[in-house]
Amino acid sequence: MKTFAIRLLCAVLGWIVVGFASASELPPAEAVKVLSPAYARYLDVVSRTKQLRKAGDTAGLEALAAELRQSRDALDGGTWLLSHFYGTAVLIPDEEPAAGEAMMFYETWAKERPENITAQVCLAKALTSYAWTARGTGWARTVTPEGWRLMEERLDRAWDVLERAGELEEECPGWFEVGQSVGLGQGWEREDYLGFVQDAIAREPTYGRYYTNACYWLLPRWHGEEGDFEKWIAEQADSQPEDKRDWQYARLVWMANMMPVKKELVFAHGRLDWERTKRGFEAWLASDPENLNVRFQYTGLALLAGDRETARAQFDVTGGKYFPGTWKDVAQFEQARKFAYEGGVNPRAAQKPQPKPRREITPEAKAKVALILRVAGGFMGGALAGACLLVLAMQRRETTAGVVALLASLVAGAAFGTLATLVPAAALYLFLRRKKLTHPPELFPPSGWMVLLWVVVLAGAFLVFQVGAVALSMIPSLLEGAGAMSDQVVIALSRDGTVFRQIVLAGWLCFLGLLIACRPQNREGWQRILGLHGLRWGPAIWWTLGVGLAVTGVGYFAEPYMDAQSRDALIMIAEGVHSPFWFFLAVAVVGPVHEELIFRGYAYSGWITKMGVWGAILVPAILFTLCHIQYGWVGLLYVFVMGSALGFLRWKTGSIYPSLALHMFANLIHCVEAAVKAGI
């Protein structure tokens, strides 16, 4: 025992001595300017391109691009020098008038050389850069309406240039690269964009920028979800011959690390596979051991993965050599070496913190959770609908029938969903249709405050029911993705129709609540309370057309000033077009019917004798606007104008039918427009 303790103590002391010795004997830092022959060639191409662009030598630029297409020269990671050529040859300043002056150079060049692919790709790339300059680099909500307009206009023109260039006899890999940038800005559908990328890869699989751009497009901040670009990288690597898969995986990880954002590469379960990346780089270095560019990239990724041993092994080979472009400064490089040999803070991990571990959920477990939530949601919806039916029956002293309807609603809702409560509701209606209230109903209109209370309750419940039901529907996806962005989940739920089914369900439940609030004794009561009066067709048609044209004109003039929040809300709604039945039913039918019955029906009738015409028009319009709080100020202003116009139409025609028809028609136009844009 004593011998073992002595040996252990000696070993520990030995490790300490070796550690201090290795730390003190680290070679001094030595900056490397040329990483490899490929990098030397890159420096030469960039220098030549700058000189030619400065001199305005379009013939020289065309010749250099043709040379790079022919040679297919690339950096060690896979980025073609042709891509760097275009990035250097096309530079658009951020400010006017310098940006406009630069654009004139590419416009003139392309016009003079319509058959030259380099001139056309440069113009398309310049227009794309010019479009992103108009947008700015901030979040979507910070972009001005004019910025959006200019971006859309310039991207459309860039795509037109690319389409014409695509008909030329000569091809260029840069054509697809610029097309990817256009697709990012225009927000192409996922299938269209990835199909475009696969077509590019099929034509030139070694063009590294295709992979970098695709990874960027698949980030959650753009058009993907967490883990998407990592899965795509694995799929691309797995399509290679078996002996090249790990090498290709490592190369694509390198390409992903070229994205113009930080903190996106994460080595973790469900994200990037570090062990596979290591195997790829080890095979790479076995065939090219002197390549410092590969070793430096491998070292940086090892630090990112928190792999001290691998980083130390690479530092053992490279010593004090480092590439300034890889590190923030020399101090960060020294900190990385210190971490590798002595421990301490990992500078790469500090810059790119690891995310919270994702919880795993199997498809079976997800399906079980979804089933439980669906049954629970249906049961709660059935309970609400049944409670409303019970109150309606009790108003007519038919409590037994109400209890039966309640029980039937609970069973139907739990088994088939809330909409199944239409069946017991229809049965109760047939039973009660000839039964009047056995005691006098509440006189209508009640006090103005009571009308306000019911309007707030019914409109608020319509929103709360939607939000609550959608929140329940999000739970399985959030469990599966753990850190997945909730707005991405909402988009997915909009696409599969879930959000719009909940709108229909909420409208049905709130309609039952409206019946309770109205308490009509007969058909005349319905007409008086909800404005379901007959109308004179001639005046009604003319007034509807006039008000409709006025509202359309307001919308037309407001469109150029539409704020980002309103645009984002409209884009989110339009995602539902991928489930057209529920989308059209919810947006063009249920929403307008529910809102008109409350605001131009119940509220108008309740306030017309108490606040006069303008009070009965404007107060419901204000409440109607508050129900659309998801829009920005321009969208809310338009909604207020729309609500006021519908109230005016209700006053002039004496009926809810014209305002209901106009509201449904306006929403239908938005639905059709969304369907046309989506190609459905």
RODOMAR-562333 format. One line per 10 residues: their letters; for each residue x, y negated, z of C-alpha. Coordinates in steps of 0.5 Angstrom, whole numbers, plus 2048, in hexadecimal, padded with zeros to 3 digits. Layout:
<pts>
A> X:Y:Z; ...;
</pts>
This chain:
<pts>
MKTFAIRLLC> 800:800:800; 806:7FB:802; 809:7FD:7FB; 803:7FB:7F7; 802:7F5:7FB; 809:7F3:7F9; 809:7F5:7F2; 802:7F1:7F1; 806:7EA:7F5; 80B:7EB:7F0;
AVLGWIVVGF> 807:7EC:7EA; 803:7E5:7EC; 809:7E1:7ED; 80C:7E4:7E6; 806:7E1:7E3; 806:7DB:7E6; 80D:7DA:7E4; 80C:7DC:7DD; 806:7D7:7DD; 80A:7D1:7DF;
ASASELPPAE> 810:7D3:7DB; 80B:7D4:7D5; 808:7CD:7D6; 80F:7CA:7D7; 812:7CD:7D1; 80C:7CB:7CC; 80F:7C8:7C6; 80E:7C1:7C5; 808:7BE:7C0; 80A:7BE:7B9;
AVKVLSPAYA> 805:7BB:7B4; 804:7BF:7AD; 802:7BB:7A7; 801:7C0:7A2; 7FE:7C6:7A5; 7FF:7CB:79E; 800:7CA:797; 7F8:7CA:796; 7F8:7C4:79B; 7FE:7C1:797;
RYLDVVSRTK> 7FA:7C1:791; 7F4:7BE:794; 7F8:7B8:796; 7FA:7B7:78F; 7F3:7B8:78C; 7F0:7B3:791; 7F6:7AE:790; 7F5:7AE:788; 7EE:7AD:789; 7EE:7A7:78D;
QLRKAGDTAG> 7F3:7A4:788; 7EF:7A6:782; 7E8:7A3:785; 7EC:79D:787; 7EE:79C:780; 7E7:79D:77E; 7EA:7A3:779; 7E4:7A7:777; 7E8:7AB:772; 7ED:7AD:777;
LEALAAELRQ> 7E8:7AF:77C; 7E4:7B3:777; 7EB:7B7:776; 7ED:7B8:77D; 7E6:7BB:77E; 7E6:7BF:778; 7ED:7C2:77B; 7EA:7C3:782; 7E4:7C7:77F; 7E9:7CB:77A;
SRDALDGGTW> 7EE:7CD:780; 7E9:7CE:785; 7EE:7CB:78A; 7EC:7CB:792; 7EE:7CA:799; 7EF:7D0:79D; 7E9:7D0:7A0; 7E5:7D0:799; 7E3:7C9:798; 7E5:7C8:791;
LLSHFYGTAV> 7E9:7C2:78F; 7E4:7C0:78A; 7DF:7BE:790; 7E4:7BA:793; 7E5:7B7:78C; 7DE:7B5:78C; 7DE:7B2:793; 7E4:7AE:792; 7E2:7AB:78B; 7DB:7AA:78D;
LIPDEEPAAG> 7DB:7A5:793; 7D5:7A0:794; 7D6:79A:799; 7D1:79A:79F; 7D0:792:79E; 7CD:78E:798; 7CF:78C:793; 7D5:790:793; 7D1:796:793; 7CD:794:78C;
EAMMFYETWA> 7D4:792:789; 7D6:799:78A; 7D0:79C:787; 7D1:798:781; 7D7:79B:780; 7D4:7A2:780; 7CE:7A0:77C; 7D2:79D:776; 7D7:7A3:776; 7D1:7A8:776;
KERPENITAQ> 7CD:7A4:770; 7D4:7A4:76C; 7D5:7AB:76D; 7CE:7AE:76D; 7D1:7B5:76B; 7D6:7B5:770; 7D5:7BA:776; 7DA:7B6:77B; 7D7:7AF:779; 7CF:7B2:77A;
VCLAKALTSY> 7D1:7B5:781; 7D5:7AF:784; 7CF:7AB:782; 7CA:7B0:786; 7CF:7B0:78C; 7CF:7A9:78C; 7C8:7A8:78C; 7C7:7AD:791; 7CC:7A9:795; 7C8:7A3:794;
AWTARGTGWA> 7C2:7A6:796; 7C5:7A8:79D; 7C8:7A1:79E; 7C1:79E:79D; 7BE:7A3:7A2; 7C4:7A2:7A7; 7C7:7A7:7AC; 7C2:7A7:7B2; 7BC:7AB:7B4; 7B6:7AB:7AF;
RTVTPEGWRL> 7B2:7A6:7B4; 7B7:7A1:7B3; 7B7:7A1:7AB; 7B3:79B:7A9; 7AD:79C:7A3; 7B2:798:79E; 7B7:79D:7A0; 7B3:7A3:79F; 7B0:7A0:798; 7B7:79F:795;
MEERLDRAWD> 7BA:7A6:798; 7B4:7A9:794; 7B5:7A5:78E; 7BC:7A6:78D; 7BC:7AE:78F; 7B7:7AE:789; 7BB:7AB:785; 7C1:7AF:787; 7BD:7B6:785; 7BB:7B3:77F;
VLERAGELEE> 7C2:7B2:77D; 7C4:7B9:77F; 7BE:7BC:77B; 7C1:7B9:775; 7C8:7BB:776; 7C6:7C2:778; 7C4:7C2:770; 7CB:7C1:76E; 7CF:7C6:76B; 7D5:7C5:770;
ECPGWFEVGQ> 7D3:7C7:777; 7D6:7C5:77E; 7D6:7C8:785; 7D5:7C1:788; 7CE:7C0:784; 7CC:7C5:789; 7CF:7C2:78F; 7CC:7BB:78E; 7C5:7BF:78D; 7C6:7C1:794;
SVGLGQGWER> 7C7:7BA:796; 7C0:7B8:792; 7BD:7BE:795; 7BF:7BC:79C; 7BC:7B5:79B; 7B6:7B7:798; 7B4:7BD:79D; 7B3:7C2:798; 7AF:7C8:79A; 7B4:7CE:79E;
EDYLGFVQDA> 7B3:7D3:798; 7B4:7CE:793; 7BB:7CB:796; 7BE:7D2:798; 7BC:7D5:791; 7C0:7CF:78E; 7C6:7D0:792; 7C6:7D8:790; 7C5:7D6:789; 7CC:7D1:78A;
IAREPTYGRY> 7CF:7D7:78E; 7CE:7DC:788; 7D1:7D7:783; 7D7:7D6:788; 7D7:7DA:78E; 7DE:7D6:790; 7DC:7CF:790; 7DC:7CE:798; 7D8:7C8:798; 7D2:7CC:796;
YTNACYWLLP> 7D2:7CF:79D; 7D4:7C9:7A1; 7CE:7C5:79E; 7C9:7CB:79F; 7CB:7CC:7A7; 7CA:7C5:7A8; 7C3:7C5:7A4; 7C1:7CB:7A9; 7C3:7C7:7AF; 7BD:7C6:7B4;
RWHGEEGDFE> 7BE:7BE:7B3; 7BC:7BF:7AC; 7B8:7C5:7A9; 7BA:7CB:7AD; 7BA:7CE:7B4; 7BF:7D0:7B9; 7C3:7D6:7B7; 7C0:7D5:7AF; 7C7:7D3:7AC; 7CB:7D8:7B0;
KWIAEQADSQ> 7C6:7DE:7AE; 7C7:7DB:7A6; 7CE:7DC:7A7; 7CE:7E3:7A9; 7C9:7E4:7A4; 7CE:7E1:79F; 7D4:7E5:7A2; 7D0:7EC:7A2; 7CF:7EB:79A; 7D7:7EC:799;
PEDKRDWQYA> 7DA:7F3:798; 7DB:7F6:79F; 7E3:7F5:79F; 7E2:7ED:79E; 7DC:7EC:7A3; 7DF:7EA:7A9; 7E4:7E5:7A5; 7DE:7E2:7A1; 7DB:7E1:7A8; 7E1:7DD:7AB;
RLVWMANMMP> 7E2:7D9:7A5; 7DA:7D7:7A5; 7DB:7D5:7AC; 7E1:7D1:7AA; 7DC:7CE:7A5; 7D7:7CD:7AA; 7DC:7C9:7AE; 7DD:7C4:7A9; 7D6:7C1:7AA; 7D5:7BA:7AB;
VKKELVFAHG> 7D3:7BB:7B2; 7D6:7BD:7B9; 7D4:7C2:7BE; 7D0:7C7:7B9; 7D5:7CD:7B9; 7D3:7D1:7BF; 7D6:7D8:7C0; 7D1:7DC:7C4; 7CB:7E1:7C3; 7C7:7E0:7BE;
RLDWERTKRG> 7CB:7DA:7BB; 7D2:7DB:7B8; 7D6:7E2:7B9; 7DD:7E0:7BC; 7DF:7E8:7BC; 7DE:7E8:7B5; 7E1:7E1:7B3; 7E7:7E4:7B7; 7E7:7EA:7B2; 7E7:7E6:7AC;
FEAWLASDPE> 7EC:7E1:7AE; 7F1:7E6:7B0; 7F0:7EA:7A9; 7F1:7E3:7A6; 7F8:7E2:7AA; 7FA:7E9:7A8; 7FA:7E7:7A1; 7FC:7E0:7A2; 800:7DF:7A8; 804:7D9:7A6;
NLNVRFQYTG> 7FE:7D5:7A5; 7FD:7CF:7AB; 7F7:7CD:7A8; 7F3:7D4:7AA; 7F7:7D4:7B1; 7F5:7CD:7B3; 7EE:7CF:7B1; 7EE:7D5:7B5; 7F1:7D2:7BB; 7EC:7CD:7BB;
LALLAGDRET> 7E6:7D2:7BA; 7E9:7D6:7C0; 7E9:7D0:7C4; 7E2:7CF:7C3; 7E0:7D6:7C4; 7E4:7D5:7CB; 7E9:7DB:7C9; 7EF:7D9:7CD; 7F3:7DF:7CA; 7F2:7DE:7C3;
ARAQFDVTGG> 7F4:7D7:7C3; 7FA:7D8:7C7; 7FC:7DE:7C2; 7FB:7D8:7BC; 7FF:7D3:7C0; 805:7D8:7C1; 805:7D8:7BA; 805:7D1:7B8; 808:7CE:7BE; 808:7C7:7BF;
KYFPGTWKDV> 805:7C6:7B7; 7FE:7C2:7B7; 7FA:7BF:7B2; 7F8:7B8:7B4; 7F1:7B9:7B0; 7F0:7BF:7B5; 7F0:7BB:7BB; 7EE:7B5:7BE; 7F5:7B3:7C0; 7FB:7B6:7C3;
AQFEQARKFA> 7F9:7B6:7CA; 7F3:7BB:7C8; 7F8:7BF:7C4; 7FC:7C0:7CA; 7F6:7C1:7CF; 7F4:7C7:7CA; 7FB:7CA:7CB; 7FB:7C9:7D2; 7F4:7CD:7D2; 7F7:7D2:7CE;
YEGGVNPRAA> 7FD:7D3:7D2; 7FB:7D1:7D9; 7F3:7D1:7DA; 7F0:7CA:7DB; 7EB:7C6:7D7; 7E9:7C9:7D0; 7E9:7C2:7CC; 7E5:7C5:7C6; 7E0:7C8:7CB; 7DF:7C2:7CF;
QKPQPKPRRE> 7DD:7BF:7C8; 7D9:7C4:7C6; 7D5:7C7:7CC; 7D2:7CE:7CC; 7CA:7CE:7CC; 7C6:7D1:7D1; 7C6:7D9:7CF; 7C0:7DB:7CB; 7BB:7DF:7CE; 7B9:7E5:7CA;
ITPEAKAKVA> 7B2:7E8:7C9; 7B1:7EE:7C4; 7AC:7ED:7BF; 7A7:7F2:7C3; 7A8:7EE:7C9; 7A6:7E7:7C5; 7A0:7EB:7C2; 79E:7ED:7C9; 79F:7E6:7CB; 79B:7E3:7C5;
LILRVAGGFM> 795:7E8:7C6; 795:7E6:7CE; 795:7DE:7CC; 790:7DF:7C7; 78B:7E3:7CB; 78C:7DE:7D1; 78B:7D8:7CC; 785:7DC:7C9; 782:7DD:7D0; 783:7D6:7D2;
GGALAGACLL> 780:7D3:7CC; 77A:7D8:7CD; 779:7D6:7D4; 779:7CE:7D2; 774:7D0:7CC; 770:7D4:7D1; 770:7CF:7D6; 76D:7CA:7D1; 768:7CF:7CF; 766:7D0:7D6;
VLAMQRRETT> 765:7C8:7D7; 761:7C7:7D1; 75C:7CD:7D3; 75C:7CA:7DA; 759:7C4:7D7; 753:7C7:7D4; 752:7CC:7DB; 755:7D2:7D7; 75A:7D4:7DC; 75A:7DB:7DB;
AGVVALLASL> 75B:7DA:7D3; 761:7D6:7D5; 764:7DB:7D9; 763:7E0:7D4; 766:7DB:7CF; 76C:7DA:7D4; 76E:7E2:7D5; 76D:7E3:7CD; 772:7DD:7CC; 777:7E0:7D1;
VAGAAFGTLA> 777:7E7:7CE; 777:7E4:7C6; 77C:7DF:7C8; 781:7E4:7CB; 780:7E9:7C6; 780:7E5:7BF; 782:7DE:7C1; 77E:7D7:7C3; 77B:7D7:7BC; 777:7DD:7BE;
TLVPAAALYL> 773:7D9:7C3; 76F:7D6:7BD; 76B:7DD:7BD; 768:7DC:7C4; 767:7D5:7C3; 763:7D6:7BD; 75F:7DB:7C0; 75E:7D6:7C6; 75C:7D1:7C1; 757:7D5:7BE;
FLRRKKLTHP> 754:7D7:7C5; 754:7D0:7C7; 752:7CC:7C0; 74A:7CC:7C2; 74B:7CA:7C9; 74B:7C3:7CB; 74E:7C0:7D2; 749:7C2:7D7; 74C:7BB:7DB; 74D:7B5:7D8;
PELFPPSGWM> 754:7B4:7D5; 759:7AE:7D7; 756:7A8:7D4; 75B:7A6:7CE; 75E:7A2:7CD; 761:7A3:7D5; 766:79D:7D8; 76B:79B:7D3; 770:79E:7D8; 76D:7A5:7D8;
VLLWVVVLAG> 76E:7A5:7D0; 775:7A3:7D1; 776:7A8:7D6; 773:7AD:7D1; 777:7AB:7CB; 77E:7AB:7CF; 77C:7B2:7D2; 77A:7B5:7CB; 780:7B1:7C7; 785:7B3:7CC;
AFLVFQVGAV> 783:7BA:7CD; 783:7BB:7C5; 78B:7B9:7C6; 78C:7BD:7CC; 789:7C3:7C9; 78D:7C3:7C3; 794:7C1:7C7; 792:7C7:7CC; 791:7CC:7C7; 797:7CA:7C3;
ALSMIPSLLE> 79B:7CB:7C9; 799:7D2:7CB; 79A:7D4:7C3; 7A1:7D1:7C4; 7A3:7D6:7CA; 7A5:7DC:7C6; 7AA:7D8:7C1; 7AD:7D4:7C7; 7AE:7DB:7CB; 7B2:7DE:7C5;
GAGAMSDQVV> 7B6:7D7:7C3; 7B7:7D5:7CA; 7BA:7CE:7C8; 7B6:7CE:7C1; 7B4:7C7:7C0; 7AD:7C6:7C2; 7AB:7C2:7BB; 7AE:7C7:7B7; 7A9:7CC:7BA; 7A3:7C7:7B9;
IALSRDGTVF> 7A5:7C7:7B2; 7A5:7CE:7B2; 79E:7CF:7B5; 79C:7C9:7B0; 79E:7CD:7AA; 79A:7D4:7AD; 794:7D0:7AE; 794:7D1:7B6; 794:7C9:7B7; 78E:7C8:7B3;
RQIVLAGWLC> 78A:7CE:7B5; 78B:7CB:7BC; 788:7C4:7B9; 782:7C8:7B7; 781:7CC:7BE; 782:7C5:7C1; 77D:7C2:7BD; 778:7C7:7BE; 778:7C7:7C6; 778:7BF:7C6;
FLGLLIACRP> 772:7C0:7C1; 76E:7C4:7C7; 770:7BE:7CC; 76D:7B9:7C7; 767:7BD:7C8; 767:7BD:7CF; 768:7B5:7CF; 762:7B4:7CA; 75D:7B8:7CD; 758:7B7:7C8;
QNREGWQRIL> 751:7B9:7C9; 74F:7BA:7C1; 751:7B8:7BA; 750:7B1:7BB; 755:7B1:7C1; 75A:7B4:7BD; 759:7AF:7B7; 759:7A9:7BC; 75F:7AB:7C0; 764:7AD:7BB;
GLHGLRWGPA> 761:7A9:7B5; 75F:7AF:7B1; 75A:7AA:7AE; 758:7AB:7A6; 75A:7A5:7A2; 759:7A2:79B; 75D:7A5:796; 75F:79E:792; 761:79A:797; 765:79F:79B;
IWWTLGVGLA> 769:7A1:795; 76B:79A:793; 76D:799:79A; 771:79F:79B; 774:79E:794; 776:796:796; 778:798:79D; 77C:79E:79A; 780:79A:795; 781:795:79B;
VTGVGYFAEP> 785:79A:79F; 788:79D:799; 78B:796:798; 78E:795:79F; 791:79C:79F; 794:79A:798; 797:794:79B; 799:797:7A1; 79D:79D:79E; 7A4:799:79D;
YMDAQSRDAL> 7A4:797:7A4; 7A2:79E:7A7; 7A7:79F:7AD; 7AB:7A5:7AE; 7A6:7A8:7B4; 7A0:7A7:7AF; 7A4:7AB:7AA; 7A7:7B0:7AE; 79F:7B2:7B1; 79D:7B2:7AA;
IMIAEGVHSP> 7A2:7B7:7A8; 7A1:7BB:7AE; 799:7BB:7AC; 79B:7BD:7A5; 79F:7C3:7A7; 798:7C6:7A8; 796:7C7:7A1; 79A:7CD:7A1; 794:7D0:7A4; 78F:7CC:79F;
FWFFLAVAVV> 788:7CF:7A2; 789:7CD:7A9; 78D:7C7:7A7; 787:7C4:7A3; 782:7C7:7A8; 785:7C3:7AE; 787:7BD:7AA; 782:7BB:7A5; 77C:7BE:7A9; 77C:7BF:7B0;
GPVHEELIFR> 781:7B9:7B2; 77C:7B4:7AF; 776:7B7:7B1; 778:7B7:7B8; 77B:7B0:7B8; 775:7AD:7B4; 770:7B1:7B9; 773:7AE:7BF; 775:7A7:7BD; 770:7A5:7B7;
GYAYSGWITK> 76B:7A9:7BA; 76A:7AA:7C2; 76F:7A4:7C4; 76C:79F:7BE; 765:7A1:7C0; 766:7A0:7C8; 769:799:7C7; 766:796:7C1; 760:793:7C6; 765:791:7CC;
MGVWGAILVP> 76B:78E:7C8; 768:78C:7C1; 76A:78E:7BA; 772:78C:7BB; 773:78F:7C2; 76F:796:7BF; 774:795:7B9; 77B:793:7BC; 77B:797:7C3; 77A:79E:7C0;
AILFTLCHIQ> 77F:79C:7BA; 784:79A:7C0; 783:7A1:7C3; 783:7A4:7BD; 78A:7A1:7BC; 78C:7A4:7C3; 78B:7AB:7C1; 790:7AA:7BB; 796:7A8:7C0; 79A:7AD:7BC;
YGWVGLLYVF> 79B:7A7:7B6; 7A0:7A1:7B7; 79D:79A:7B7; 79C:79A:7AF; 798:7A1:7AF; 794:79E:7B5; 792:798:7B2; 78F:79B:7AC; 78B:7A0:7B1; 788:79A:7B4;
VMGSALGFLR> 786:797:7AD; 783:79E:7AB; 780:79E:7B2; 77D:797:7B1; 77B:798:7AA; 777:79F:7AC; 774:79B:7B1; 772:795:7AD; 76F:79B:7A8; 76B:79E:7AD;
WKTGSIYPSL> 768:797:7AF; 766:795:7A8; 763:79C:7A6; 760:79E:7AD; 762:7A5:7AC; 769:7A9:7AE; 768:7AD:7A7; 76C:7A7:7A3; 772:7A6:7A8; 772:7AE:7A9;
ALHMFANLIH> 773:7AF:7A1; 778:7A9:7A0; 77C:7AC:7A6; 77C:7B3:7A3; 77E:7B1:79C; 784:7AD:79F; 786:7B3:7A3; 785:7B7:79D; 789:7B3:798; 78F:7B3:79D;
CVEAAVKAGI> 78E:7BB:79D; 78E:7BB:796; 794:7B7:795; 798:7BB:79A; 796:7C2:796; 798:7BE:790; 79F:7BC:792; 7A0:7C3:795; 79E:7C6:78F; 798:7CA:792;
</pts>
